[in-house]
Amino acid sequence: MNDPIRVGQLYPAKIPPKTSRAATAPAVGKESFQTVLEDKMLKFSGHASKRLEQRGIEFNPEQLRKIGSAIDKAAAKGSKESLLLMQDMALIVNVRNRTVVTAVDGGSMKDNVFTQIDSAVIVS
């Protein structure tokens, strides 16, 4: 069984710049490795991190993979802000930035209204 990953571990580490000119000058029309990595990495806003910690929510690697897949599906449909419904929690995600903006656990979802979203994805 996979160990849970703490939210603080999910933030991307800064990749130190290369020292040679050939290594730092990206080829025309090609993205740098760091740019591609940051575009694919799941991030959590400060607000979301605080909510996850307050509510004792931790994600294992499989759950993180499912969240990433749900974001990919929302992006393919042109979504900008999406509600991800996963097990007994809801996540609001900025799709373009691949950033979880806030998280709500099952107990807090009752009588809650989610606004400023343009899509919803049910994650199984």
NORVENSUL-V993157 format. One record per residue. N is the residue number from 1. RES is the residue in one small letter. NEAR is the number of other C-alpha atoms within 10 Angstrom. D_CENTER is the distance of its C-alpha to the mean C-alpha in whole Angstrom. Layout:
((N RES NEAR D_CENTER) (N RES NEAR D_CENTER))
This chain:
((1 m 4 22) (2 n 8 19) (3 d 9 19) (4 p 13 16) (5 i 14 13) (6 r 14 13) (7 v 17 11) (8 g 11 13) (9 q 8 13) (10 l 13 9) (11 y 13 10) (12 p 13 11) (13 a 9 15) (14 k 8 17) (15 i 8 19) (16 p 7 23) (17 p 9 25) (18 k 10 27) (19 t 8 31) (20 s 8 33) (21 r 8 33) (22 a 9 32) (23 a 11 29) (24 t 11 28) (25 a 10 29) (26 p 12 26) (27 a 10 28) (28 v 6 29) (29 g 6 26) (30 k 8 24) (31 e 11 21) (32 s 13 21) (33 f 11 19) (34 q 15 17) (35 t 9 16) (36 v 11 15) (37 l 12 13) (38 e 16 11) (39 d 13 10) (40 k 13 9) (41 m 14 7) (42 l 21 3) (43 k 23 4) (44 f 21 6) (45 s 15 9) (46 g 12 12) (47 h 13 13) (48 a 21 10) (49 s 20 11) (50 k 15 15) (51 r 17 14) (52 l 20 13) (53 e 14 16) (54 q 9 18) (55 r 14 18) (56 g 9 18) (57 i 16 14) (58 e 14 13) (59 f 16 11) (60 n 13 13) (61 p 12 12) (62 e 11 13) (63 q 17 11) (64 l 15 8) (65 r 13 10) (66 k 14 10) (67 i 24 7) (68 g 19 6) (69 s 13 10) (70 a 24 10) (71 i 29 8) (72 d 17 10) (73 k 14 13) (74 a 23 12) (75 a 17 12) (76 a 10 16) (77 k 10 17) (78 g 13 16) (79 s 19 14) (80 k 18 13) (81 e 25 12) (82 s 25 11) (83 l 26 12) (84 l 22 11) (85 l 19 14) (86 m 18 13) (87 q 12 17) (88 d 11 18) (89 m 15 15) (90 a 22 13) (91 l 21 9) (92 i 23 10) (93 v 30 7) (94 n 22 8) (95 v 24 8) (96 r 15 10) (97 n 16 8) (98 r 22 5) (99 t 20 4) (100 v 25 5) (101 v 20 8) (102 t 20 10) (103 a 24 11) (104 v 20 15) (105 d 18 17) (106 g 13 19) (107 g 10 22) (108 s 13 21) (109 m 14 20) (110 k 9 24) (111 d 7 25) (112 n 8 22) (113 v 6 21) (114 f 11 18) (115 t 10 19) (116 q 10 18) (117 i 14 16) (118 d 12 17) (119 s 15 16) (120 a 18 15) (121 v 17 14) (122 i 11 15) (123 v 15 14) (124 s 10 16))
